Amino acid sequence: RRRIYRGLKSKPMRFIARLRKAKKNCGPMDKPEAVKTHLRDMIIVPEMIGSVVAVYNGKLFNGIEIKPEMVGHYLGEFSVTYKPVRHGRPGIGSTNSSRFIPLK
């Protein structure tokens, strides 16, 4: 990606440093502690693989374990900012025939 080619700024570098520290502090077979971040526009790099990242979606932090297939994607792609629509039954007034339904 062009953005990686142009170099990372200080915030993403600090974030990667915190991921390194979390990896270093955990045991050999343990998962590292989650690192919270608001950097939804951070591109996942190979060094992050195996880390646990908590990405903010505007309301809460969603925990994500970084896998090799995620490299090159943005962190925000894995933390949805909206609640997907769950369609139920249509309500009163949705169609003309609903005028003739008795109200119990």
N, C-alpha and C positions, 0 to 999 in steps of 0.2 A: 504494500500500500504506500501511496505517496506520503502519507502523514508519518509513517515510521521512518521512511527514507529521510525526511526533513528533521528528524530528531524529536525526542519526547521533552515536554516542558517540565517544570519543577513539580507540579502536583502529581502527574502520573509517575514520576521518578520516586517521589516520597511514598506513594502507594505501593510501588514495587518493592521498595526498601522494607516497608511494613510486612509485606507478604514473605520476604526472605527471613525476617526476624521471627515471624510466626512459624515458619517451616523449621527453623533452627531450634526453636524452643520445644517442639514436640518430639516424642519418641520416634524410634526408627520405623515402627509399623503403625503409628497413630495418625489420625487425621489432624492437620494443624487447626488451631483456633480460627474462627471466622474473623475476617477483617472487614469492618463496615466501611462503606464508601458511597458517595454521591456521584462518582465519576461514571455516569452511564455511557458517556462517549469514549471511554477508554477501550482501545483495541486490545484484544486478548493476544498475548505473546507466548511463545513456547515456554518461557521461564515460569509462567503462572500455573502450568499443568500440575494437578494434584492439590492445589490450594483451595481453600474454602473462602468465598467472598460473599459478603452480605450487601446486596445492591439495593439502594433506596428507590422506591417506586412512587414517591410522593406521599405515602401514608405510612408504610412500614418497610423494614429491611427483609428482602427475600434471600435466603441462603442458597448459594450456588456452588457446586463442586466443579472445578474447571477440568474438562476432559480434552484429550488431544483433538477431537473433531471440532472444538469450539475456536481453535486458533484462527485469527483473522477476523472474527466477528466482534461486535461491540458487546460490552457487558449489559447494556440496556435491553438487548434483544432477548435476554433470558429472565428479565424481571418485568412482567406486563404491568402497565400503568392503569389499566382499566379492568373492570370486572366484566367478563364476557356475558353477552345477553343470553338469558335462559327463557325461551319462549314458552308461555303457558297458554291457558285458554283465553280467547278474546273476551274483552269486557263488554259492559253495556254501552251501546252506541257505536259499536264497531261496524255493524252492518245494518241495512234497512230491516231485515227480518228480526233483528233483536228487539224491535219495538213491541212485538207480539209475545215476547216471553214474559210470563207472569212473574212478579217480584215476590214470590213465595207467599 
